Amino acid sequence: MAELQFFTGTMDSGKSTLALQTNHNHAARGRVGRIFTSQDRAGTATLSSRLGLRHDAVEVAAGFGFWEYVVDSLTHGARIDYLICDEAQFYTPVQVEQLARVTDELQIDVFAFGILTDFRTRLFPGTARLVELADRVHVLQVEALCWCGKRATHNARTENGEMVTEGEVIVVGDTEQVGAAAPEVGYEVLCRQHHRRRMTAARAHAVTMAPDPLPFG
């Protein structure tokens, strides 16, 4: 029986790498799939991982229909055994429901990969629906780390190194690199303690580099 599986984790936990590996494993066994993504950091219609791996993909915009796409492909003689759906946090609940329909009515395996919560620590609508509908939900075991070394559990958005908790839910950026100049908009993974304190790597570095107070006065 086909299944709808959802693989989730914070940024830097290897979701896109696993998506590409899953596609490779199935293709190596003669199965034929389709790869989808949405607003990937590498650009439109591209699935990329931070390890440097890339693959062409179908871009999922707000009005894209998975059911229509798959049915049309099958009607025109194409073979589809599975779907790889990366950046699923950007999918709409309706699109997720279409993926469940593809699984149930067409018996096509769907492997979805995405972040569970946004920078405000709230569920994305698409991933919330995936949790509700998926046959299986897998939390990735590759642990992303906060700048302090603890396991990262939260995604933070930064503007010039300062953490923000308000604004548009979807703003595409990339993770910040410790020691590099902070981009205008970036993302960083933090442990819960430092997310609550809004203590980003840049802010922690600034505190560390601040001069010690004079021993008098």
GUGUMI-969398 format. One record per residue: x, y, z of N, C-alpha, C, O in turn; residue in one letter. Coordinates in steps of 0.05 Angstrom, whole numbers, plus 5000, padded with zeros to 4 digits. Layout:
XYZXYZXYZXYZA...
//
This chain:
501749765000500050005000501850255000503850265014M501050454984502550704983502150855009500150815023A504151025016503951175041504751465036506251535017E503651635052504451915054506151945079505151925101L508751995075510652015097511652305099512252425078Q511952405123512952675127515452665145515452555167F517552775134520152785148520653075156520653255140F521053125182521253395192523653435211524553245223T524553675213526753755230527254045228526054175210G529054155244529754435241531454475216532154285203T532054725210534054775190536654645198537254605221M538254575178540854445182540654155191542754035199D538254035191538053755200538153555177537953315181S538553655152538953475130536553385115536553185101G534453545116531853465102532253455072531453255060K533353655060533653655031535653445022535353325001S537753405038539653195031538252925032538752755014T536552875052535052625053533152605030532752385020L531952825022530052814999531552724974530552554959A533952834969535452754946536352464948536452314928L537152374972537952104976535651904972536051694961Q533251984982530951814978530351784948529651564939T530452004933530051984905532051794892531351634875N534551824899536751654888536151364894536451194876H535451304918535051024926532750894910532950664901N530551044906528250934892528850914862528150714849H530151114851530851114822532850884816532650764795A534650824835536550614831535250334830536450144820A532850314840531350064839529350064816527549894815R529550254797527950254774525250394777523550384759G524850524800522350674804522550944791524751064789R520351054783520251314769518751514787516451464795V520051734792518751934810518752214798519752264776G517552394813517552674807518452824832517752754854R520053034827521053194849519753474849519653604828I518853554873517653814876518953974898520053864917F518954234895519954414916518554684915517054734896T519154844935517855114935519755314948520555274971S520455514934522055734945524755644956525555724978Q526055464942528655364950530755594950530555774933D532655584968534655794970536355824944537456034939R536455604928538055614903536555734880537755774859A533955784883532455904861530055734853529555514864G528655824834526155694825526755424812528755394798T524955234817525054964805527654824810528654674793A528754854834531254724842531054614870530154764888T531754364874531954254901534954244908536454114894L535654384929538554394936538954334965537154384982S541254224972542054185000544454355006545854444987S544954405031547254565039549854415035552054535039R549754165028552154015022553054064993555153964985L551454214978552254274950550854114929551254144906G549053924938547653754919545253904908543954064922L544553854882542353994870540953794850542053604840R538353854846536853704826534553874816533354034831H534053854790531753994779529153904792528953664799D527254084794524754014808522454174795522954364780A520054104802517654254794517054454817516854374840V516854704809516354914829513354904837511554904820E512854904864510154894874509355174883510255274904V507855314866506755574873504155544888503155324891A503055764897500655754913498255624899496655484911A498055664873495855554858496355284845494755184830G498655164850499454904838497554684848496854674872F496854504830495154274837496554014834497153934811G497153874856498453614854496753414840497653254824F494153414847492353214836492253244805492453054791W491853494796491553544768494153474753494153364731E496453534766499053484753499453184749500153094728Y498953034770499352744769497452604750498252444733V494852674752492852554734493452624705493252444688V494252864699494852944672497252794662497352704639D499352754679501652604671501052314665501952204644S499452194682498651914678496951884653497151684638L495152074649493352064625494952074599494151954579T497252214600498852234576501052014574502952044559H500751814590502451574588504951574605506551384603G505251764622507551774640507251564662505051484670A509451484673509551304696510451464721512451604719R509051434743509851574767509351374790507151284795I511551304803511451114826511551264853510551154873D512751494853513051644879513451934873514152024851Y512852104894513352384893515252464916514952374938L517252634910518952754930518153044932518153194913I517253124956516153394960517753534981517253505005C519653704973521353854991520154124997518454224983D521054245019520154515028517054505032515654695024E516054285043513254255046511954445065509454475065A513554585081512354785099511055015083509355155094Q511855045058510755265042508255175026507055345012F507454925027505154825013502654915029502654965053Y500454945014497955015027496654765038497254545029T494754785058493354555067491854405045491754155045P490854555025489454425003491354254987490654034979V493754344982495754194968496553944983496953734971Q496753955009497353725025495053525023495553275022V492653615023490353435020490353304993489553074990E491353444973491653324946493753104947493352894933Q495853144961497952934964496752684977497452464969L495152724997493852495010491952344990491852104990A490652494973488852374953490452224932489652004924R492752334924494452194905495351934917495451724903V496051934943496951684956494651484957495051244950T492351564966490151374970488851274944488251044941D488351454926486751384902488451294878487551144861E490951384878492751304855494951114864496551014848L495051064890497050884902499950954894501550794885Q500551214898503151324892504351414919503151564934I506851314925508151394950508851694949509851794929D508451824971509252114974511152134998510452055020V513452254992515452315013515652615015516752744998F514652725037514753015041516753095062517152945082A518153315058520353405075519853705082519453865063F520053775107519554055113520054125143520253945160G520154385148520454495175517654485188515654535175I517654425214515054415228513954685236511654745232L515654855248514755115258516355345246518555315237T515055575246516355815234517955955256518355855278D518956195249520756345267519356445292520556535311F516656425291515056505315514456265333512956295353R515556035326515055775339512155675335511155535352T510855755313508155665307508255485283509855525265R506455295282506255105260505655245234503955415233L507155165213506355255186503655115179503254885187F501855245165499355115158499754855142498254665147P501654855124502154615108503154385125502254155122G505054435142506154225159504154135180504153895188T502554315190500454235209498554035195497753835208A497854085170496053895156497453635150496253425151R500053645145501553395141501653225166501252985165L502053355189501953205214499253065218499052845228V497153205210494453105214493852875194492352695201E495052875170494252685150496352465144495652255134L498852515150500952325142500552045155499752025178A501251845140501251575151503451545172503051405192D505751675166507951665185509351935186509652065165R510052025210511652275213514352195226514452065247V516452275212519152205221520652465230520852655214H521552475254523252695263526152615258527152415268V527552775242530252705233532152685257532052845276L533852485256535652435279538252585277539852595296Q538852715254541252885252540653145267538953295259V542053185289541453415306542953665297545353675296E541353875290542554135286543354255313541954195333A545354415314546354515339546054825341546554965321L545254915364545255195370548155295372549955125375C548655555371551355655373552655575399555155565401W551055515420552155445446552955155448554255075467C552254995427552954715427550654535435550854285430G548454635446546154475453544554405428544854535407K542854205430541154135407539254365400537954475417R539254435374537454655365534654545361534354335349A532754685371529954605369528154805356525854755349T529155055352527555275342528955415319531455435319H527355505300528455665278528055965284525856045292N530156115280529956405285530556555260532156485243A529156785257529656965235531257195246530657305267R533257285231534857505240534957725218534657665194T535257965227535658195209538158335219538258455241E540258325203542858435210543858325237544958465254N543358065241544357935265542457945289542957805308G540358105287538558135310536057965304534857975283E535257805324532957635321530357795321530057985337M528457715303525857845302523757635305524157405299V521457715316519257535321516657625308514557505313T516757825291514457925277515157965248517458015241E513157955230513558005202512257795185510857615196G512757805159511657605141512657325148515057295154E510957135147511756865154513756755135515656615143V513456805108515256695089517056915077516157095063I519656905085521657075073524056895068525256795087V524756855043526856665036529556785042530257015034V531156635057533956725063535656475067534856255057G537856495080539556265085540556285114540356495127D541656065123542656055151545156225153546756235134T545456345176547856515180550256345187549956135200E552556435180555056295187556456455208556956695206Q557156315230558556445252561156555242562756425229V561656815249564056945241563857095215565657245208G561757045199561357185174559457425178557957435197A559557615159557857845161554957755159554257595141A553257845176550457765176548957875152549358115145A547457715138545857815115543657995125542957995149P542358135107540158305114537958145127536958225149E537257915115535357735127536657455128537457355107V536757335151537857075153536256895172534356985185G537056645173535756455191537956315207540156265198Y537156235231539056115249537555915267535255965274E538755695273537555505291538555545319540955585324V536755545339537455595366536155385385534155265378L537355355408536055195429533755355440533555605435C531955235454529555385464530455615483529255825481R532355565500533255775519534156025504533256245511Q535755995484536856225470534856345451534956585445H532956185441530756295425528956475443528256695434H528456385467526756545485528156805493526857005496R530856795495532357025503533257195479534457405482R532557105455533357235430536357265428537357475418R537757065437540657075437541756935413542156685413M542257085391543356965367546356935369547557035388T547556805349550456775349551857045348553857095361A550757225331551957495328551757655354553657785362A549457625368549157775393550957665414552157815430R551157395415552957265435555857345430557357395449A556657365405559357445398559857725407561957795417H557857905403558158185411558458205441560058375450A556958055456557158055485559957955494561058075512V560957755481563557635488565757835483567657845498T565557985461567658165453567458435467569258605464M565358485482565058745496567358775516568058575530A568359015519570559055539569659005567567359065574P571358895584570758855612570459125626571859315619D568559145645568359395660570859455677572159265686P571459705680573759775696573259705725570959715735L575359625740574959535768574559755788575059715812P573759995779573260215797571160395785570360355762F570260585800568260775790565660725803563660875797G
//
